[in-house]
Amino acid sequence: MSVIEHDFGKENRLAERRFGKLLELDALHEANIRANPLPYLERASERIFRLHAAMFEAIQAAKEPAPATSPGVNQVLVDKAEYLGLKTCLALLEKAYADYGAQED
C-alpha cells in the first residue's frame, strides 16, 4: 500500500508567511499577499533599494579622508578592540556591496 502525499498548499503558505515576516507584516496580510502580491513586491523592492543606498553611503563615508584638525573639530578616542570591530564592519560592508550591490550596476 502506498501513501499519497499532499501538502494542501502548506509550502505556499509558509513562503507567504516568511515573505510577510521579512517585510515585518502581521499575519493579517498573508491572504492579501496571496491575492495581490504586487504592492508587497514593490514594498520589498523599495526596501532593497534603500538598503543598497545605505550600504553605498556607509562605504563612501568610511573612505572619505579625515578632515584636517581645526579648532572646531573634536577628536574621539576609541580602544583598539572597537576600532578593529569598526574595520571588520567596513570590510563586511565592502564585501556585501561587491557581491550583491555591484550586480545591479
SVG drawing of the C-alpha trace seen along z (x, -y; Angstrom):
<svg xmlns="http://www.w3.org/2000/svg" viewBox="-7 -77 52 79">
<polyline fill="none" stroke="black" stroke-width="0.4" points="0.0,0.0 1.3,-3.4 0.6,-6.8 -0.2,-9.7 1.4,-12.8 -0.3,-16.2 0.6,-19.3 -2.7,-21.2 -0.7,-24.4 1.4,-24.3 4.6,-25.1 3.0,-28.2 1.6,-29.4 5.0,-29.0 6.6,-31.1 3.9,-33.8 4.4,-33.8 8.2,-34.1 7.8,-36.9 5.4,-38.7 7.9,-38.3 10.7,-39.7 8.6,-42.7 7.6,-42.9 3.9,-42.5 1.4,-40.9 -0.4,-37.7 -3.5,-39.6 -1.5,-40.4 -1.0,-36.7 -4.2,-36.5 -3.5,-39.8 0.0,-38.7 -1.6,-35.6 -4.4,-37.6 -2.4,-40.7 1.3,-40.3 2.3,-43.4 2.2,-46.0 4.2,-43.8 6.8,-43.1 7.0,-46.9 7.5,-47.4 10.2,-44.8 11.9,-46.3 11.9,-49.8 13.3,-48.3 16.1,-46.6 16.9,-49.9 17.1,-51.7 19.4,-49.1 21.6,-49.2 21.8,-53.0 22.6,-52.8 25.4,-50.3 26.8,-52.6 26.7,-55.7 28.3,-53.9 31.2,-52.7 31.6,-56.2 31.6,-57.8 34.3,-55.4 36.5,-56.2 36.3,-60.0 39.5,-61.5 39.5,-62.7 39.2,-66.5 42.2,-68.4 42.3,-69.2 40.9,-72.7 39.7,-74.4 36.0,-73.3 36.9,-69.6 36.6,-67.2 38.6,-64.1 37.1,-60.8 39.3,-58.1 38.3,-54.5 40.1,-51.5 41.8,-49.0 39.1,-46.4 36.3,-48.8 38.5,-50.2 39.1,-46.6 35.4,-45.9 34.6,-49.0 37.2,-48.0 35.6,-44.5 32.2,-46.1 33.6,-48.1 35.2,-45.0 31.8,-43.2 30.0,-46.1 32.5,-46.3 32.3,-42.5 28.5,-42.6 28.4,-45.5 30.8,-43.8 28.9,-40.6 25.3,-41.9 25.3,-45.7 27.6,-45.7 25.5,-43.1 22.8,-45.7 25.1,-48.4"/>
</svg>
